[in-house]
Amino acid sequence: MSVRIRYFLSKRFWSTLYSSLFQQLEGTGVHRIVVGIALPNDPSVALHKKCGFEEIGVFDEYAFYKGAYRSSLWMQKKMDQ
């Protein structure tokens, strides 16, 4: 399953949403949650680290948007520990 969420809301909202999501996914067999974050976006990276995500790699300058090449950081959260 893949879900793309592109809303810019408060950190508190996202922390609450992720906590609820993690609880709902317990026992469902979901192995990993993976997120891609367009860079630079330090607040989003910090939020995801706070929620238990770890960095797994960067797609370096893979997209051209608004006159510049863009990179994205990929992070994962292990769910079956």
C-alpha positions in Angstrom: 0.0 0.0 0.0 1.3 3.5 -0.8 -0.2 6.7 0.5 1.0 10.2 -0.6 0.2 12.9 1.9 1.0 16.4 0.9 -0.4 18.7 3.6 1.5 21.2 5.6 0.2 21.1 9.1 1.7 21.5 12.6 4.2 19.1 14.1 1.8 18.3 16.9 -0.8 17.2 14.3 1.7 14.9 12.5 3.0 13.4 15.8 -0.6 12.6 16.8 -1.4 11.2 13.4 1.7 9.0 13.3 1.0 7.7 16.9 -2.5 6.7 15.8 -1.2 5.2 12.6 1.4 3.1 14.4 -1.2 1.8 16.8 -3.6 0.9 14.0 -0.8 -1.0 12.2 0.2 -3.1 15.1 -0.4 -6.8 14.4 -1.3 -6.2 10.7 1.9 -7.6 9.3 3.2 -4.3 8.0 6.9 -4.7 7.8 8.1 -1.1 7.1 6.8 2.4 6.7 8.8 4.4 4.1 8.7 8.1 3.6 10.4 10.4 1.0 11.1 14.0 2.0 12.0 16.7 -0.5 15.1 18.5 0.6 15.9 20.8 2.2 13.2 20.3 4.9 14.9 20.2 8.3 11.6 20.4 10.2 10.2 17.3 8.5 13.4 15.4 8.9 13.4 16.2 12.6 9.7 15.2 13.0 10.2 11.9 11.3 13.3 11.1 13.5 11.3 12.0 16.6 8.6 9.5 15.4 11.2 6.7 15.1 12.2 6.9 11.4 15.8 6.4 10.4 17.6 7.6 7.3 18.1 5.1 4.6 19.3 7.1 1.6 19.1 10.1 -0.6 18.0 10.4 -4.3 20.5 13.1 -5.2 19.2 15.8 -7.7 16.9 13.3 -9.4 14.1 15.8 -10.2 14.0 19.2 -11.9 11.4 21.6 -10.3 11.1 25.3 -10.5 14.4 25.8 -12.3 16.6 23.6 -10.0 17.5 20.0 -9.4 15.9 18.6 -6.2 16.9 15.7 -3.9 14.9 13.7 -1.5 15.7 11.9 1.7 14.2 8.5 2.2 13.5 7.2 5.7 12.0 4.1 7.2 10.4 2.9 10.4 10.6 -0.8 11.2 7.2 -2.0 12.4 7.8 -5.7 13.1 10.3 -5.5 16.0 
